[in-house]
Amino acid sequence: GGYYDAGDHVKFGLPMAFTVTMLSWSVIEFRDQIAEAGELEHALEAIKWGTDYFVKAHTSPNVLWAEVGDGDTDHYCWQRPEDMTTSRHAYKIDENNPGSDLAGETAAAMAAASIVFKKTNPHYSRLLLHHAQQLFEFGDKYRGRYDASVGVVKSYYASVSGYMDELLWGASWL
């Protein structure tokens, strides 16, 4: 699950979480119009593809797998994902390697998606809200920047504004 960042094979957590938040917000605000256009199921599938990945990547209350792959090497890999045999590195944030910006943004994505699925899939909605709450608490308690803990992300998604905006964003969606 999850989304590759571009035409390569890196899964960067921060832009993926922001994308899922925006998709969810779009459905919250324009659900009827999206349904009238015949695209509601596609939108829900796109959101769930991302949130299913986040659920899998959030392996314990204070651990979130932040990135799969390495932009420096993966940007040279142009093939179908099904054909990949390259070994992949994965990077996580935890109590010793905090990432409040990533935890806050992922909490926002999961909280927003929980609103999307509240009426149509209440069990899944509650699961997403549970993960969102845990991620927010983790990001708030163990503060630090994602790019300071996962150095390989710095040249692609540096945390130029710090992490307070993502924590506020996550809190707002919760």
C-alpha positions as a LaTeX table, in Angstrom:
\begin{tabular}{lrrr}
\hline
Residue & $x$ (\AA) & $y$ (\AA) & $z$ (\AA) \\
\hline
Gly1 & 0.00 & 0.00 & 0.00 \\
Gly2 & 0.87 & 3.63 & 0.14 \\
Tyr3 & 1.98 & 5.91 & $-2.65$ \\
Tyr4 & 5.28 & 6.41 & $-4.39$ \\
Asp5 & 6.45 & 9.98 & $-4.41$ \\
Ala6 & 6.93 & 10.34 & $-8.16$ \\
Gly7 & 8.00 & 8.14 & $-11.04$ \\
Asp8 & 10.49 & 6.37 & $-8.82$ \\
His9 & 9.94 & 4.00 & $-5.92$ \\
Val10 & 10.37 & 6.07 & $-2.76$ \\
Lys11 & 7.56 & 6.29 & $-0.24$ \\
Phe12 & 8.02 & 9.56 & 1.65 \\
Gly13 & 5.64 & 9.72 & 4.61 \\
Leu14 & 5.19 & 13.48 & 4.87 \\
Pro15 & 3.87 & 14.30 & 1.38 \\
Met16 & 1.85 & 11.07 & 1.36 \\
Ala17 & 0.13 & 12.06 & 4.61 \\
Phe18 & $-0.59$ & 15.57 & 3.34 \\
Thr19 & $-2.06$ & 14.12 & 0.14 \\
Val20 & $-4.38$ & 11.81 & 2.08 \\
Thr21 & $-5.46$ & 14.71 & 4.29 \\
Met22 & $-6.32$ & 16.81 & 1.22 \\
Leu23 & $-8.16$ & 13.94 & $-0.48$ \\
Ser24 & $-10.16$ & 13.38 & 2.70 \\
Trp25 & $-10.97$ & 17.05 & 3.10 \\
Ser26 & $-12.16$ & 17.15 & $-0.51$ \\
Val27 & $-14.57$ & 14.28 & 0.15 \\
Ile28 & $-15.76$ & 15.86 & 3.40 \\
Glu29 & $-16.51$ & 19.16 & 1.66 \\
Phe30 & $-17.67$ & 17.94 & $-1.76$ \\
Arg31 & $-18.94$ & 14.39 & $-1.21$ \\
Asp32 & $-22.22$ & 14.95 & $-3.07$ \\
Gln33 & $-20.55$ & 16.59 & $-6.05$ \\
Ile34 & $-17.90$ & 13.86 & $-6.24$ \\
Ala35 & $-20.68$ & 11.25 & $-6.09$ \\
Glu36 & $-22.65$ & 13.04 & $-8.83$ \\
Ala37 & $-19.55$ & 12.89 & $-11.01$ \\
Gly38 & $-19.38$ & 9.14 & $-10.41$ \\
Glu39 & $-16.02$ & 9.37 & $-8.65$ \\
Leu40 & $-16.86$ & 8.83 & $-4.98$ \\
Glu41 & $-15.81$ & 5.17 & $-4.91$ \\
His42 & $-12.53$ & 6.06 & $-6.61$ \\
Ala43 & $-11.89$ & 8.81 & $-4.06$ \\
Leu44 & $-12.68$ & 6.48 & $-1.14$ \\
Glu45 & $-10.39$ & 3.79 & $-2.58$ \\
Ala46 & $-7.58$ & 6.33 & $-3.01$ \\
Ile47 & $-7.92$ & 7.49 & 0.60 \\
Lys48 & $-8.11$ & 3.95 & 1.95 \\
Trp49 & $-5.04$ & 2.89 & $-0.06$ \\
Gly50 & $-3.08$ & 5.54 & 1.86 \\
Thr51 & $-4.64$ & 4.97 & 5.28 \\
Asp52 & $-4.25$ & 1.19 & 5.07 \\
Tyr53 & $-0.55$ & 1.83 & 4.55 \\
Phe54 & $-0.40$ & 4.22 & 7.51 \\
Val55 & $-2.07$ & 1.64 & 9.76 \\
Lys56 & 0.58 & $-0.91$ & 8.73 \\
Ala57 & 3.39 & 1.65 & 9.13 \\
His58 & 2.25 & 2.57 & 12.66 \\
Thr59 & 3.56 & $-0.60$ & 14.27 \\
Ser60 & 3.30 & 0.54 & 17.90 \\
Pro61 & 2.07 & 3.67 & 19.69 \\
Asn62 & 5.47 & 5.38 & 19.43 \\
Val63 & 6.75 & 4.00 & 16.12 \\
Leu64 & 5.89 & 5.14 & 12.61 \\
Trp65 & 7.77 & 3.93 & 9.56 \\
Ala66 & 8.58 & 7.20 & 7.85 \\
Glu67 & 10.15 & 6.29 & 4.54 \\
Val68 & 10.72 & 3.29 & 2.32 \\
Gly69 & 13.57 & 3.60 & $-0.13$ \\
Asp70 & 16.20 & 6.26 & $-0.62$ \\
Gly71 & 15.72 & 9.21 & $-2.93$ \\
Asp72 & 19.39 & 9.29 & $-3.85$ \\
Thr73 & 19.34 & 5.74 & $-5.24$ \\
Asp74 & 15.67 & 5.21 & $-6.06$ \\
His75 & 15.53 & 8.22 & $-8.36$ \\
Tyr76 & 17.75 & 6.20 & $-10.71$ \\
Cys77 & 15.39 & 3.22 & $-10.72$ \\
Trp78 & 12.87 & 3.31 & $-13.54$ \\
Gln79 & 10.97 & 0.07 & $-13.72$ \\
Arg80 & 7.68 & $-1.46$ & $-12.73$ \\
Pro81 & 7.42 & $-2.04$ & $-8.96$ \\
Glu82 & 6.50 & $-5.65$ & $-9.68$ \\
Asp83 & 9.92 & $-6.15$ & $-11.32$ \\
Met84 & 12.01 & $-4.66$ & $-8.50$ \\
Thr85 & 14.61 & $-6.88$ & $-6.88$ \\
Thr86 & 16.64 & $-4.10$ & $-5.28$ \\
Ser87 & 17.02 & $-4.25$ & $-1.52$ \\
Arg88 & 15.19 & $-1.37$ & 0.15 \\
His89 & 15.96 & 0.56 & 3.30 \\
Ala90 & 13.15 & 1.63 & 5.60 \\
Tyr91 & 13.38 & 4.43 & 8.15 \\
Lys92 & 11.28 & 5.00 & 11.24 \\
Ile93 & 10.58 & 7.64 & 13.82 \\
Asp94 & 10.32 & 6.66 & 17.47 \\
Glu95 & 11.09 & 7.97 & 20.98 \\
Asn96 & 14.82 & 8.19 & 20.20 \\
Asn97 & 14.37 & 9.50 & 16.66 \\
Pro98 & 11.38 & 11.85 & 16.85 \\
Gly99 & 9.41 & 13.26 & 13.96 \\
Ser100 & 6.66 & 15.46 & 15.34 \\
Asp101 & 5.96 & 16.95 & 11.92 \\
Leu102 & 5.43 & 13.54 & 10.33 \\
Ala103 & 3.46 & 12.19 & 13.30 \\
Gly104 & 1.24 & 15.30 & 13.31 \\
Glu105 & 0.63 & 15.20 & 9.57 \\
Thr106 & $-0.12$ & 11.47 & 9.63 \\
Ala107 & $-2.47$ & 12.02 & 12.58 \\
Ala108 & $-4.23$ & 14.68 & 10.50 \\
Ala109 & $-4.56$ & 12.29 & 7.55 \\
Met110 & $-5.99$ & 9.51 & 9.66 \\
Ala111 & $-8.34$ & 11.81 & 11.60 \\
Ala112 & $-9.64$ & 13.41 & 8.39 \\
Ala113 & $-10.12$ & 9.98 & 6.81 \\
Ser114 & $-11.96$ & 8.81 & 9.93 \\
Ile115 & $-14.53$ & 11.53 & 9.24 \\
Val116 & $-14.83$ & 10.37 & 5.62 \\
Phe117 & $-15.56$ & 6.76 & 6.64 \\
Lys118 & $-17.63$ & 7.50 & 9.77 \\
Lys119 & $-21.03$ & 6.67 & 8.23 \\
Thr120 & $-20.06$ & 4.11 & 5.60 \\
Asn121 & $-17.47$ & 2.10 & 7.56 \\
Pro122 & $-17.72$ & 2.97 & 11.28 \\
His123 & $-15.33$ & 0.22 & 12.41 \\
Tyr124 & $-12.61$ & 1.45 & 10.06 \\
Ser125 & $-13.34$ & 5.05 & 11.07 \\
Arg126 & $-12.76$ & 4.18 & 14.75 \\
Leu127 & $-9.54$ & 2.34 & 13.86 \\
Leu128 & $-8.22$ & 5.39 & 12.01 \\
Leu129 & $-9.19$ & 7.71 & 14.86 \\
His130 & $-7.41$ & 5.44 & 17.36 \\
His131 & $-4.20$ & 5.55 & 15.30 \\
Ala132 & $-4.56$ & 9.30 & 14.81 \\
Gln133 & $-4.81$ & 9.88 & 18.56 \\
Gln134 & $-1.79$ & 7.68 & 19.27 \\
Leu135 & 0.29 & 9.37 & 16.59 \\
Phe136 & $-0.62$ & 12.83 & 17.80 \\
Glu137 & 0.25 & 11.95 & 21.40 \\
Phe138 & 3.55 & 10.43 & 20.25 \\
Gly139 & 4.47 & 13.47 & 18.15 \\
Asp140 & 3.54 & 15.87 & 20.93 \\
Lys141 & 5.39 & 13.98 & 23.67 \\
Tyr142 & 8.60 & 13.19 & 21.75 \\
Arg143 & 9.26 & 16.40 & 19.90 \\
Gly144 & 11.67 & 16.79 & 17.06 \\
Arg145 & 11.91 & 17.21 & 13.31 \\
Tyr146 & 11.45 & 14.29 & 10.95 \\
Asp147 & 14.38 & 15.38 & 8.76 \\
Ala148 & 16.72 & 15.46 & 11.78 \\
Ser149 & 15.90 & 11.83 & 12.57 \\
Val150 & 15.64 & 10.53 & 9.01 \\
Gly151 & 18.54 & 12.37 & 7.41 \\
Val152 & 18.05 & 10.91 & 3.93 \\
Val153 & 14.81 & 12.87 & 3.56 \\
Lys154 & 16.44 & 16.27 & 4.13 \\
Ser155 & 17.31 & 17.02 & 0.51 \\
Tyr156 & 13.76 & 16.14 & $-0.59$ \\
Tyr157 & 11.38 & 17.17 & 2.20 \\
Ala158 & 13.26 & 19.34 & 4.66 \\
Ser159 & 11.27 & 20.62 & 7.61 \\
Val160 & 11.77 & 24.31 & 6.92 \\
Ser161 & 9.02 & 25.49 & 9.27 \\
Gly162 & 9.65 & 23.08 & 12.13 \\
Tyr163 & 6.95 & 20.81 & 13.48 \\
Met164 & 4.51 & 23.05 & 15.33 \\
Asp165 & 2.33 & 23.63 & 12.24 \\
Glu166 & 1.85 & 19.90 & 11.66 \\
Leu167 & 1.07 & 19.32 & 15.34 \\
Leu168 & $-1.53$ & 22.08 & 15.19 \\
Trp169 & $-2.90$ & 20.62 & 11.94 \\
Gly170 & $-3.18$ & 17.18 & 13.52 \\
Ala171 & $-4.84$ & 18.61 & 16.63 \\
Ser172 & $-7.32$ & 20.53 & 14.47 \\
Trp173 & $-8.39$ & 17.39 & 12.60 \\
Leu174 & $-8.69$ & 15.43 & 15.83 \\
\hline
\end{tabular}
